[in-house]
Amino acid sequence: MWHIYAFQKTIKKSESKMKQYPNLTRLLVSVSASLPLSTLAAEGGFIEDTTATLQARNYYFSRDFSDIEGPNQQSKAEEWAQGFILRVNSGYTQGTVGFGVDLLGMLGIKLDSSRERVNTGLLPLDSGEAVDDFSRLGAALKVRLSQTELKIGEQTPNLPVLTFSDIRLLPPTYQGASIISREFDGLTLQGGQFRSNSLLNEAGDDKMRAKLGHLPQLAGNAATDRFNYAGADYAFNDKRTSVGVWYAQLEDIFNQRFYSLKHSEPVGDWGLGANIGFYDSKEDGDQLLGNIDNQAVFSQLSAKYGGNTFMVGYQAMFGDDAFPRLFNNVSPLGNEVPTYEFAGADERSWQVRHDYDFAALGLPGLVVVV
């Protein structure tokens, strides 16, 4: 079984000097072109600080199931699609309280698929076949007062309790309200409630469901229209050390607490780092998935030199159940890899990893992981 993931490269066009770039066409990888259409003065206003980014993504995905035995098994999931993601983020109006709006438009186009090769997560299905195209347009109102921002509408959050999972043609989105405050030096406070989500291969909104380990819980009435969260992160020691405390609730399904400790330490030309996290999860409210009992711990020790990062990680699951999270998202755990998260009940995993960032050789955007 093998899995193709997307690599992205950003291409920028400055205001002062226009630069020409050749077309980038890559098979089996994703090519992303980001073009800031307006990047004006930092101290501007609603129009002056507006930025727009258009991302073009070509994605081919193939996964082989031919070694799975049993009746009615699909032998392969293989599709090819083209995606476009447009983000338009306004600045803020002048005054003590500033107002703005963020727009998000997405379009996915089928290039190759068949009834026998569907379910890659790239395209939605209609009567067992991939649709020719699908699209979505969303907006969020944002309000800023001092160092606090409130946002209401379509969002793509990236939180320790809700990891942004841009792993297919188009990203998933959530509809609701969020607030983030940085009024005190080193302290970041966040909270919010999402009422629905749009999956990465769907255009419409729906209630939210859960995933336990690698198994999605899609049957029955185990769906909710409330995901609530609150969190605090505090950085100190010249911002080299940070601690975090978070709480999340997928109403009537599970609730979760998260505690984190991160530290980085320069030693000569090296940068040493540590990342430790602990999740404690249990059933919530009406217990639509029954009892849930999971404690997850992960630790990562890293050493960075130039473009090289060497890391050793350990992860362990405790309790009677696998790690719970919102469906259609990768896990926030330390040993998550493209094909598996090692988050089953009582599962233990080690990771020895080497990353190389080719930005050190003048090729930003290309990272190789071994």
C-alpha positions as CSV (number, residue, x, y, z in Angstrom):
1,M,0.0,0.0,0.0
2,W,1.4,3.4,-0.9
3,H,0.2,6.9,-0.5
4,I,1.0,10.1,-2.5
5,Y,1.0,13.3,-0.5
6,A,1.3,16.9,-1.7
7,F,4.4,19.1,-1.7
8,Q,3.8,22.8,-2.2
9,K,5.9,25.6,-3.5
10,T,5.1,29.3,-3.0
11,I,5.8,31.7,-5.8
12,K,5.6,35.4,-4.9
13,K,5.3,38.5,-7.0
14,S,6.6,41.7,-5.4
15,E,5.0,45.2,-5.9
16,S,8.3,46.9,-6.7
17,K,9.6,44.4,-9.3
18,M,7.6,41.9,-11.3
19,K,9.3,38.5,-11.7
20,Q,8.5,35.9,-14.2
21,Y,8.4,32.2,-13.3
22,P,8.2,29.2,-15.7
23,N,5.2,27.0,-15.3
24,L,5.7,24.3,-12.7
25,T,4.1,21.0,-13.8
26,R,4.8,18.0,-11.6
27,L,3.1,14.6,-11.8
28,L,2.5,12.8,-8.5
29,V,3.0,15.9,-6.5
30,S,1.0,19.0,-5.7
31,V,2.1,22.3,-7.1
32,S,1.0,25.4,-5.4
33,A,1.3,29.0,-6.7
34,S,0.6,31.8,-4.3
35,L,0.3,35.2,-5.9
36,P,-0.2,38.1,-3.4
37,L,-2.4,40.5,-5.5
38,S,-2.2,43.4,-3.1
39,T,0.4,43.8,-0.3
40,L,0.4,47.5,0.5
41,A,1.3,49.6,3.5
42,A,1.4,47.9,6.9
43,E,-0.5,50.8,8.5
44,G,-3.4,51.1,6.1
45,G,-7.0,50.2,6.3
46,F,-9.8,47.9,5.0
47,I,-8.7,48.2,1.3
48,E,-5.1,49.1,1.7
49,D,-4.2,46.0,3.8
50,T,-6.2,43.6,1.7
51,T,-4.3,40.6,0.4
52,A,-5.4,37.9,-2.1
53,T,-3.8,34.5,-2.7
54,L,-4.7,32.0,-5.5
55,Q,-3.4,28.5,-5.0
56,A,-3.4,26.0,-7.9
57,R,-3.0,22.4,-6.8
58,N,-2.7,19.4,-9.1
59,Y,-3.1,16.2,-7.1
60,Y,-2.8,12.5,-8.0
61,F,-3.5,9.9,-5.4
62,S,-3.1,6.1,-5.5
63,R,-3.6,3.5,-2.8
64,D,-3.5,-0.3,-3.5
65,F,-5.8,-2.7,-1.6
66,S,-5.1,-5.8,-3.7
67,D,-3.6,-7.7,-0.8
68,I,-6.8,-7.4,1.3
69,E,-8.9,-10.6,1.3
70,G,-12.7,-10.9,1.4
71,P,-15.8,-10.3,-0.7
72,N,-16.6,-6.9,-2.3
73,Q,-13.2,-5.4,-1.7
74,Q,-12.1,-2.5,-3.8
75,S,-8.6,-3.4,-5.1
76,K,-7.4,0.2,-5.7
77,A,-8.3,3.8,-4.9
78,E,-6.8,6.1,-7.6
79,E,-7.8,9.5,-8.8
80,W,-6.4,12.7,-10.4
81,A,-7.8,16.1,-9.8
82,Q,-7.1,19.9,-10.2
83,G,-7.9,22.3,-7.4
84,F,-8.0,26.0,-6.9
85,I,-8.1,27.8,-3.5
86,L,-8.7,31.6,-3.5
87,R,-8.3,33.5,-0.2
88,V,-9.1,37.2,0.0
89,N,-8.4,38.8,3.5
90,S,-9.2,42.4,4.0
91,G,-7.5,44.8,6.3
92,Y,-9.4,46.5,9.2
93,T,-11.4,49.7,9.2
94,Q,-9.8,52.7,11.0
95,G,-10.8,53.4,14.6
96,T,-10.6,51.8,18.1
97,V,-12.7,48.8,16.9
98,G,-11.7,47.6,13.4
99,F,-13.9,45.5,11.1
100,G,-12.9,43.2,8.3
101,V,-13.9,40.2,6.2
102,D,-12.1,37.1,5.0
103,L,-13.4,35.3,1.8
104,L,-12.6,31.7,0.9
105,G,-13.4,30.2,-2.5
106,M,-12.6,26.6,-3.6
107,L,-13.0,24.6,-6.8
108,G,-12.2,21.0,-7.5
109,I,-12.2,19.5,-11.0
110,K,-12.0,15.8,-11.8
111,L,-9.2,14.8,-14.3
112,D,-9.3,11.1,-14.0
113,S,-11.5,8.6,-12.0
114,S,-13.7,5.6,-12.4
115,R,-16.3,3.8,-10.4
116,E,-13.8,1.1,-9.5
117,R,-11.2,3.6,-8.2
118,V,-13.1,6.1,-6.1
119,N,-12.9,7.0,-2.4
120,T,-9.5,8.6,-2.4
121,G,-10.8,11.6,-0.5
122,L,-10.1,14.0,-3.5
123,L,-13.6,14.1,-5.0
124,P,-17.2,13.7,-3.7
125,L,-19.4,10.8,-5.0
126,D,-22.8,10.9,-6.8
127,S,-24.4,7.4,-7.3
128,G,-21.1,5.7,-6.8
129,E,-19.1,7.9,-9.2
130,A,-16.9,10.9,-8.7
131,V,-18.5,14.2,-9.7
132,D,-17.0,16.3,-12.5
133,D,-16.5,19.3,-10.2
134,F,-17.4,20.7,-6.9
135,S,-17.0,24.2,-5.3
136,R,-17.5,26.2,-2.2
137,L,-17.6,29.9,-1.2
138,G,-17.5,31.0,2.4
139,A,-16.9,34.3,4.3
140,A,-16.0,35.3,7.9
141,L,-16.6,38.7,9.6
142,K,-13.7,39.7,11.8
143,V,-13.6,42.3,14.5
144,R,-10.4,43.6,16.2
145,L,-10.0,45.5,19.5
146,S,-6.4,46.1,20.7
147,Q,-4.7,42.7,20.5
148,T,-8.0,40.7,20.5
149,E,-9.7,39.4,17.4
150,L,-13.2,37.9,17.0
151,K,-14.0,35.9,13.9
152,I,-17.5,34.7,12.9
153,G,-18.2,32.5,9.8
154,E,-16.1,30.1,7.6
155,Q,-12.8,29.2,9.1
156,T,-9.8,26.8,8.8
157,P,-8.6,26.5,12.4
158,N,-5.3,24.9,13.4
159,L,-5.4,24.1,17.1
160,P,-3.9,21.4,19.4
161,V,-7.5,20.0,19.8
162,L,-8.5,20.5,16.1
163,T,-5.6,20.1,13.7
164,F,-5.9,21.7,10.3
165,S,-5.9,18.8,7.8
166,D,-4.9,20.1,4.4
167,I,-4.1,16.6,3.2
168,R,-6.2,16.3,0.0
169,L,-7.3,18.4,-3.0
170,L,-9.2,21.0,-0.9
171,P,-9.0,21.7,2.9
172,P,-11.9,21.1,5.3
173,T,-13.6,24.2,6.8
174,Y,-15.6,24.9,9.9
175,Q,-18.5,27.3,10.5
176,G,-18.8,29.2,13.8
177,A,-17.1,31.7,16.0
178,S,-13.5,32.0,17.4
179,I,-11.6,34.5,19.5
180,I,-7.9,35.0,20.1
181,S,-6.3,37.4,22.5
182,R,-2.7,38.5,23.0
183,E,-3.2,41.4,25.4
184,F,-0.4,40.2,27.8
185,D,3.2,39.6,26.7
186,G,3.8,35.9,26.1
187,L,0.2,34.8,26.9
188,T,-2.2,33.7,24.1
189,L,-5.8,32.9,25.0
190,Q,-8.2,31.2,22.5
191,G,-11.7,30.0,22.5
192,G,-14.6,29.3,20.2
193,Q,-17.6,27.2,19.1
194,F,-18.1,25.6,15.7
195,R,-21.6,24.6,14.6
196,S,-20.9,22.6,11.5
197,N,-18.1,21.5,9.1
198,S,-17.5,21.0,5.4
199,L,-15.4,17.9,4.7
200,L,-12.4,18.0,2.4
201,N,-14.3,16.3,-0.4
202,E,-17.7,17.9,0.1
203,A,-19.2,21.3,-0.8
204,G,-22.0,21.4,1.7
205,D,-22.2,21.8,5.5
206,D,-23.1,19.0,8.0
207,K,-23.0,18.1,11.6
208,M,-19.7,17.0,13.0
209,R,-18.7,13.3,13.8
210,A,-15.9,11.6,15.5
211,K,-13.0,9.3,14.7
212,L,-11.5,6.8,17.2
213,G,-8.0,5.9,16.1
214,H,-8.1,5.3,12.4
215,L,-11.8,4.2,12.4
216,P,-14.4,6.9,11.4
217,Q,-17.7,6.7,13.4
218,L,-20.1,7.6,10.6
219,A,-23.1,5.3,11.3
220,G,-26.2,6.0,13.4
221,N,-26.9,9.3,15.1
222,A,-23.5,10.0,16.5
223,A,-23.3,13.5,15.1
224,T,-23.4,16.9,16.8
225,D,-23.6,20.6,16.0
226,R,-21.4,21.8,18.9
227,F,-17.6,21.7,19.1
228,N,-16.4,24.0,21.9
229,Y,-12.9,24.8,22.9
230,A,-10.7,27.0,25.1
231,G,-6.9,27.2,25.5
232,A,-4.0,29.1,26.9
233,D,-0.4,29.1,25.9
234,Y,2.3,31.0,27.8
235,A,5.8,31.6,26.4
236,F,8.7,32.7,28.7
237,N,12.4,32.3,29.1
238,D,13.0,34.7,26.1
239,K,10.2,32.8,24.3
240,R,12.3,29.6,24.2
241,T,9.9,27.7,26.6
242,S,6.2,27.5,26.5
243,V,3.4,25.7,28.3
244,G,-0.2,25.1,27.2
245,V,-3.5,24.0,28.7
246,W,-6.5,23.3,26.4
247,Y,-10.0,21.9,26.7
248,A,-12.3,20.7,23.9
249,Q,-15.8,19.2,23.8
250,L,-17.5,17.5,20.9
251,E,-20.9,17.7,22.5
252,D,-22.5,14.4,23.5
253,I,-19.6,12.4,22.1
254,F,-16.3,13.2,23.9
255,N,-14.4,15.8,25.8
256,Q,-10.7,16.3,26.0
257,R,-8.0,18.0,28.0
258,F,-4.5,18.7,26.6
259,Y,-1.3,19.8,28.4
260,S,1.9,20.7,26.6
261,L,5.5,21.7,27.3
262,K,7.9,22.9,24.6
263,H,11.5,24.1,24.9
264,S,14.3,25.1,22.5
265,E,17.9,25.6,23.4
266,P,20.7,27.0,21.1
267,V,24.0,25.2,21.6
268,G,26.6,26.6,19.3
269,D,25.4,26.0,15.7
270,W,22.9,23.4,16.9
271,G,19.3,24.0,18.0
272,L,18.0,21.4,20.6
273,G,14.3,21.0,21.2
274,A,11.8,19.1,23.3
275,N,8.0,18.8,22.7
276,I,5.9,16.9,25.3
277,G,2.2,16.5,25.2
278,F,-0.6,14.7,27.2
279,Y,-4.2,14.2,26.1
280,D,-7.0,12.9,28.5
281,S,-10.3,12.0,26.8
282,K,-13.6,10.7,28.0
283,E,-17.2,10.4,26.9
284,D,-19.5,13.5,27.0
285,G,-23.1,14.2,27.7
286,D,-25.5,11.8,26.0
287,Q,-22.5,9.5,25.1
288,L,-23.6,8.9,21.5
289,L,-20.6,6.6,21.0
290,G,-20.8,5.1,24.5
291,N,-18.0,5.2,27.0
292,I,-14.7,6.6,25.8
293,D,-11.5,6.2,27.9
294,N,-8.2,7.3,26.4
295,Q,-5.0,8.9,27.7
296,A,-2.3,9.7,25.1
297,V,1.2,10.9,25.7
298,F,3.9,11.8,23.2
299,S,7.4,13.2,23.4
300,Q,9.8,14.4,20.8
301,L,13.5,15.3,21.2
302,S,15.1,17.1,18.3
303,A,18.5,18.5,17.1
304,K,18.7,20.9,14.2
305,Y,21.8,21.8,12.3
306,G,21.6,23.8,9.1
307,G,18.9,22.2,7.0
308,N,19.0,19.0,9.0
309,T,16.6,18.1,11.8
310,F,17.2,14.8,13.7
311,M,14.3,13.6,15.9
312,V,13.5,10.7,18.3
313,G,9.8,10.4,19.3
314,Y,7.8,8.1,21.7
315,Q,4.1,7.8,21.8
316,A,1.8,5.7,24.0
317,M,-2.0,5.1,24.3
318,F,-3.6,4.2,27.7
319,G,-7.1,3.4,28.6
320,D,-9.8,1.1,26.9
321,D,-10.2,3.0,23.7
322,A,-8.3,4.6,20.8
323,F,-7.6,8.4,20.6
324,P,-10.7,10.4,19.7
325,R,-10.8,13.4,17.4
326,L,-13.1,15.1,14.9
327,F,-13.6,13.0,11.7
328,N,-11.7,14.0,8.6
329,N,-8.7,15.3,10.5
330,V,-5.2,14.0,11.1
331,S,-4.3,13.5,14.7
332,P,-2.3,16.1,16.6
333,L,-0.1,13.4,18.1
334,G,3.7,13.3,17.8
335,N,4.0,10.1,15.8
336,E,1.4,10.9,13.1
337,V,2.7,10.0,9.6
338,P,0.9,10.1,6.2
339,T,-0.4,6.6,6.4
340,Y,-1.0,6.0,10.1
341,E,-1.3,7.7,13.4
342,F,-0.4,4.9,15.8
343,A,-3.4,5.9,18.0
344,G,-5.1,2.5,18.7
345,A,-6.0,1.3,22.2
346,D,-2.8,0.4,24.2
347,E,-0.6,1.1,21.2
348,R,3.0,2.1,21.6
349,S,5.3,3.6,19.0
350,W,8.8,4.9,18.5
351,Q,9.9,7.3,15.8
352,V,13.5,8.0,14.5
353,R,13.3,10.7,11.9
354,H,15.6,12.9,9.7
355,D,14.2,15.9,7.9
356,Y,16.1,18.0,5.4
357,D,14.9,21.5,4.4
358,F,16.2,22.4,1.0
359,A,15.8,26.1,1.9
360,A,19.4,25.8,3.2
361,L,20.4,25.1,-0.5
362,G,18.2,27.9,-1.9
363,L,15.1,25.7,-2.6
364,P,12.4,26.9,-0.1
365,G,9.3,24.7,0.0
366,L,11.0,21.3,-0.5
367,V,11.4,19.1,2.5
368,V,12.4,15.5,2.5
369,V,11.5,13.2,5.5
370,V,13.2,9.9,6.1
